[in-house]
Amino acid sequence: MRQVVLLVLDLGFVCLATLFALILRENFEVSATRFFDFIPYLIATVALAALIFPGLGLNRTIWRFSTRPDYVRIVAATLAVVVGATSLTFAYDRLDGVARSLPFLQCLMCQAFLVGARVLHKMSHDARQNRKVSAAFLQLADKEPQSSVLIVGISKLVEAYLQAIAELAPGRIKVAGIVGKADRHVGRFVATHPVLGVPEEIEAILDSLDVHGVRVDRIVIASPTHALTACEREALLGVERARGIFLQFLAEDLRLYSDQPKAGAAIRQSSQAAALTFEIRPAELKLIARRQYWTLKRAIDIVAAMGLFVICLPVMVVAAVFVIGSVGFPVLFWQQRPGLGGRPFRVYKFRTMKSAYASNGRRLPDKERVSRTGVLMRRLRLDELPQLFNILRGDMSFIGPRPLLAIEQSDGLRARLLVRPGLTGWAQVVGGRDISAEDKAALDVWYVRNASLALDLEIMARTIPMVLFGERISRHLIEQAWRDLKDGGVLKGDLPYDISNGLQIGSYPV
């Protein structure tokens, strides 16, 4: 039934586009005689569209997930319809009453209407999702973590599985990518998901995803077991043994969720970090949520990000040129990180490092990968300029806890995710890179409880000398944060060091 409704909608858009093309051609002056002469051409157009559109699958796509291949099919379908309608009408009455330029205008209008409807629907869906995230301010996502899967195979079963995820598990299953059957599939897309390689390259694919902060929890194999070659089976089983990633054979087991424990879900944080827990009481959280500053803060973010984007655009162009000259394409690098409420988003930076692997497949250490230009860009924080786009989208703020990799974000530190992550924050200006992960978490949670315009202005003021002269550790402010969290009942457990005696278990010396 849904496909019929979508087909009717598309035919309605074709009808409107064709009539609009006629109105444009006649300079908005269409006489009754001209319109009646035009009816045979309109009927031929709609009839052919009703046959061609289902044949090319235009009514089988999900509009909110439409992508470039869907738009290419629309272009091909409208061309076929216009050529067919012109031929039929010419055979019927030699296009009597139809201007010769009309089919060209009609083709453009049909493409604009059909593609535009899908793009607008997709943008509307994205906007609703962003509003849901904004509405979840100062709320953590459900404790059930998002599962990241890698799909092996390209078939109708994969298409059905992707549709099932979209309908039955939105936000709960993230598709990291597709592993194709042959090299010709690599680089192409399956319902917006990229084909990353072939099964024999599964180790390299997982390493590449790991560089981007995407950790695969489960590999879903859509091909029947007997259809896999011995080499492919050995590569997949080797990943299961070496990395502890659960293999789900979809052809034999059609469950969306595995009820077996995920062997690859072991937490790799240190025992000290796992023991720490920060929990803001519900009563205090309500008081924090009522602060009017949050609305002002978001407004400042939008205005400042737009202004800085315009001002910094020449700098970003120059930086992009230097990136191309030093490390090559692509210019931007992204990593998936937990954002507001723990919901993942992509944080963008200019690339400062070469490929993670040498030509012989050896993983390169960071010291060999960072370019001289990259060192300077990191020192001046120029590599983070693309995050202005993240701020405009609402993924980030100028001030807030820095977004961590998912593997670094333990459940005990989830309180730092109650606000949008920031370009700079209290932990960066008070401690920087050299303090321990526990101290950074304490400073971030302290910021969540004390965020205000005055504090944000102080952070901005401290950020400028930090960028120009380097990071400095303010131990007394770190100790103050620990005391406040302990006295406020936010810290569950013992302090990581005895503040009164100055005995520290951090990463910087006493």
Secondary structure as UniProt FT lines:
FT   HELIX           2..25
FT   TURN            26..28
FT   HELIX           32..55
FT   TURN            56..57
FT   HELIX           58..60
FT   HELIX           63..65
FT   HELIX           68..93
FT   TURN            94..97
FT   TURN            100..101
FT   HELIX           102..135
FT   TURN            136..138
FT   STRAND          147..152
FT   HELIX           156..168
FT   TURN            170..172
FT   STRAND          173..179
FT   HELIX           183..185
FT   TURN            186..187
FT   STRAND          189..190
FT   TURN            191..192
FT   STRAND          193..197
FT   HELIX           199..201
FT   HELIX           202..211
FT   TURN            212..213
FT   STRAND          218..221
FT   HELIX           225..227
FT   HELIX           230..243
FT   STRAND          246..249
FT   TURN            250..252
FT   HELIX           263..265
FT   HELIX           271..275
FT   STRAND          277..278
FT   HELIX           282..289
FT   HELIX           293..326
FT   STRAND          332..338
FT   HELIX           340..342
FT   STRAND          344..350
FT   TURN            359..360
FT   HELIX           366..369
FT   HELIX           372..379
FT   TURN            380..381
FT   HELIX           382..384
FT   TURN            385..386
FT   HELIX           387..393
FT   STRAND          397..399
FT   HELIX           406..408
FT   HELIX           411..417
FT   STRAND          422..424
FT   HELIX           426..430
FT   HELIX           432..434
FT   HELIX           437..450
FT   HELIX           453..469
FT   HELIX           475..487
FT   TURN            488..489
FT   STRAND          491..492
FT   TURN            499..502
//
